[in-house]
Amino acid sequence: MKPTPETPPPKDFNRAIVLRPLASAQESVRDGEARLLEAVGLAQALGLDVAGAEAAPLRQISPRTYFGSGRVERLKDQTEELGAGVVVIDGALSPVQQRNLETDIGSKVIDRTGLILEIFGLRRVSVHLEPRQDRVDRRRSENQSGKRKVVVVEKPAARAC
């Protein structure tokens, strides 16, 4: 009987790998580790299960993927091995770099800005805010028939000083 290759676990979009690029020689490893811990905390605030976190030294930023081909291959192997469907990069990626990384790795890639925007979006939905809530105050009142009706009262706009 032939040995069958071990199939990697399916990608779980609730599992993430967090990567902190150390782009400059001036940024110490201690600062990079502190920023990495912050990025892990942000990923956990979004509800992601962090399967791995790493500070990665970076000699030169690649215009195509931000990282070199060796780092991209290692990320691909890590996502397949851990079953992570999300890779969080604690840095600013261009849309082209993000798309190329997603294509090469086969997982969703989120940069720091996207991560923070996702957290705010999640919190906004969880608080049940309405898009026009800052301009409109909705009040219910009873009319003579006992039916409820919605009265919309416009609030004055804030003045710019």
SULQUISUL-V80367 format. One record per pair of residues at least 12 apart in sequence whose ideal C-beta (glycine too) atoms are under 6 Angstrom apart, sorted by the first residue. I is the first residue (numbers start at 0). J is the second residue. D is the distance in whole Angstrom. If there is no record, write none. Layout:
# SULQUISUL-V80367
i=(I:I)
j=(J:J)
d=(D:D)
This chain:
# SULQUISUL-V80367
i=(7:8:10:11:11:12:12:13:14:14:14:14:15:15:15:15:15:15:16:16:16:16:16:17:17:17:17:17:17:18:18:18:19:19:19:19:19:19:20:20:20:21:21:22:31:32:35:35:38:39:41:42:44:45:45:50:50:51:63:64:64:64:65:65:71:74:75:78:78:84:85:86:86:87:87:88:89:91:92:134:135:136:136:137:138)
j=(79:82:84:82:84:84:85:48:48:50:82:83:42:47:49:83:85:87:50:51:77:83:86:38:39:42:49:52:87:53:55:88:31:34:35:38:54:89:55:57:90:54:56:57:54:54:52:54:89:52:114:87:118:117:118:81:83:81:99:96:99:100:92:96:103:104:104:104:106:106:107:106:108:109:114:110:111:110:110:154:151:152:154:149:150)
d=(4:4:4:5:5:4:6:6:5:5:6:4:5:4:6:6:4:5:6:5:6:5:5:5:5:5:6:4:5:6:6:5:6:5:4:6:5:4:5:5:5:6:5:5:4:6:6:5:4:5:5:5:5:6:5:4:5:6:5:6:5:5:6:5:5:5:5:6:5:5:5:5:5:5:6:5:5:6:4:6:6:5:6:6:5)
